[in-house]
Amino acid sequence: MDKRKGKSIKSARGIEVGNAYKLDTLFEISYRAKMAVGRAENTLDSYRGN
């Protein structure tokens, strides 16, 4: 009889992964970073529009 079981599979994660930030907060962080880099006003307006 073969004693090998094959590849083992994890059934649960060790650490819970959750959203620490809301989507609006992440957008604001990204938007401010792009402003700091010096993106053009039209580009920033298109980010707001989307």
C-alpha positions, 0 to 999 in steps of 0.5 A: 500500500502506498503511504503518500497522501498527495498535496496537502491543502490548507482549510483555513487562513491563519490571519483574518484579512479585512478592509481597514479602509473604506473605498472612498478613503482609499480614493482620497489617498490616491487622489492626493498622491496624484495631486502631489506628483503634479498631475494636470487638472484635466487628468484629476477631473477625469479621476473624479468623474470616474 
